C-alpha cells in the first residue's frame, strides 16, 4: 500500500470531533489551537478514503481522497 502524509489544520475557532474515518490513524479530536496534525493516507491506485469531523454543533468538515490522488474538502 502506497502512503503519503498530509497535515490537517483546524482554524475554525472550535474543536473538530471525528464522526467517521476510512483510516485508523485519524485523530478523535483536533483542537482549533493545535499545531498541524500529520495524517497518513493511502494513495494506492483506486483507493478511496475520507474523514468526517463535526466542528462545533453546526458544521461538518469532510476531507475526501479520490482514486486519482486528489483531495476534496467540503463544509456542507
C-alpha positions in Angstrom: 0.0 0.0 0.0 1.4 3.4 -1.0 1.1 6.1 1.6 1.7 9.8 1.9 1.4 12.2 4.8 -0.7 15.3 4.7 -1.3 17.9 7.5 -4.8 18.8 8.8 -5.1 22.2 10.4 -8.2 23.3 12.3 -8.6 27.1 12.1 -12.4 27.1 12.8 -12.3 28.5 16.4 -13.9 25.3 17.7 -12.8 21.7 18.3 -13.3 19.2 15.4 -14.6 15.8 16.6 -14.3 12.7 14.4 -17.5 11.2 13.2 -16.3 8.7 10.6 -13.0 7.7 9.0 -11.7 5.3 6.4 -8.3 5.5 8.2 -7.2 4.1 11.5 -4.8 7.0 12.1 -7.4 9.7 12.2 -7.4 11.7 15.4 -10.6 11.7 17.5 -10.4 15.4 18.1 -8.5 18.3 16.5 -8.4 21.4 18.7 -8.6 24.7 17.0 -5.3 25.9 18.5 -3.4 22.7 17.8 -0.3 22.6 15.5 -0.9 21.0 12.1 -1.7 17.3 12.6 0.2 14.8 10.4 -2.2 12.3 8.8 -1.1 9.3 6.8 -3.3 8.4 3.8 -3.4 5.5 1.4 -2.5 6.6 -2.1 -2.7 3.2 -3.8 -4.4 3.2 -7.2 -8.2 3.1 -6.9 -8.1 3.8 -3.2 -10.9 6.0 -1.8 -10.9 7.4 1.6 -12.4 10.1 3.8 -12.6 11.6 7.2 -15.6 13.4 8.6 -15.4 15.8 11.5 -18.1 17.7 13.4 -16.9 21.3 14.0 -18.9 22.7 16.9 -22.6 21.9 16.7 -23.3 23.1 13.1 -20.7 22.4 10.5 -19.3 19.1 9.2 -15.7 19.1 7.8 -15.3 16.4 5.1 -11.9 15.5 3.6 -12.2 13.1 0.7 -9.4 11.4 -1.3 -10.3 10.3 -4.8 -8.9 7.4 -6.8 -6.7 9.8 -8.8 -5.0 11.1 -5.6 -6.9 14.4 -5.4 -8.2 15.9 -2.2 -11.6 17.5 -1.9 -12.6 19.4 1.1 -16.3 20.1 1.8 -18.0 22.2 4.5 -21.7 21.3 3.9 
